[in-house]
Amino acid sequence: MDAETATVLRGRAKAALTRIINFIDKTKEPLPIFMVEIRRNEKAELIHDVKTVCYLSVTVDPFRKKPGATQCYNCNYFNHSSANCRMTPRCLKCGKDHRTGDCSIKEKIEKPRCINCNQEGHVASLRSCTAFPKIKPKKGEAQNNIPQKKIIPATRPVKANVSFASVCSGKTNQQMATPEETTALKHQESPRLTTQSEGASPSNDNNVDFGSFAMYIAELQNITVKFPEIFQALEDMSKEPNDINKLNIFLKGVARSFNKAQK
């Protein structure tokens, strides 16, 4: 922002305009941020309506004051500013009667002494200093500002063969079946016997090749077309509950078909 822009802002604000300096990375370069101090009147809020200044887009944000006590740059006491201070200046570095910015010591002091608490190892601007005023919570916020200690829930001891559902329901006495017990139970269960007429698929225990099985069905269909006696025998077999009788019916059908083919 140039001098013309600053002049325009100062004219609208009718107060002081200060450019912010970068002290974080110690470059002390001016930032594109300005602090505008406005006198209290009925038109003070109009500053938030400013969107452009000299064809530059600007954003007006309310000032967010750092929490805690204000420290004077002149005497380094608290709760007032240097603009209204009439006390004798005190230097943070050497403690003599001049401002810190005017001190001849420019390098960092290894073991500084606080001019407020007289303790060695820090300067008076350190917020953890015993002489630095502490932030007093507002009424009704005392309990909310107290840092709550994180409560870590107690963990239960790990038990073998206990399911997650049992732990959640509190029934930890119910044990899960071991892999050996599960295998034994599977072998004890009797499989349901189904016949081919009920649409049962061949069991995998006999290692039947399903491709060959389809070929067998095709051959059987071909035989039943050529020899109707075998097809009739298959229909009679579905009505007979006894396996021996079924085999007898099938063999008789094959014999009749064979005799018919020989004629």
Secondary structure, 3 states (H helix, E strand, C coil): CCHHHHHHHHHHHCCCEEEEECCCCCCCCEEEEEEECCCCCCCHHHHHHCCEECCEECCCCCCCCCCCCCECCCCCCECCCHHHCCCCCCCCCCCCCCCHHHCCCCCCCCCCECCCCCCECCCCCCCCCCCCCCCCCCCCCHHHHCCCCCCCCCCCCCCCCCCHHHHHHCCCCCCCCCHHHHHHHHHHCCCCCCCHHHCCCCCHHHCCCHHHHHHHHHHHHHHHHHCHHHHHHHHHHHCCCCHHHHHHHHHHHHHHHHHHHHC
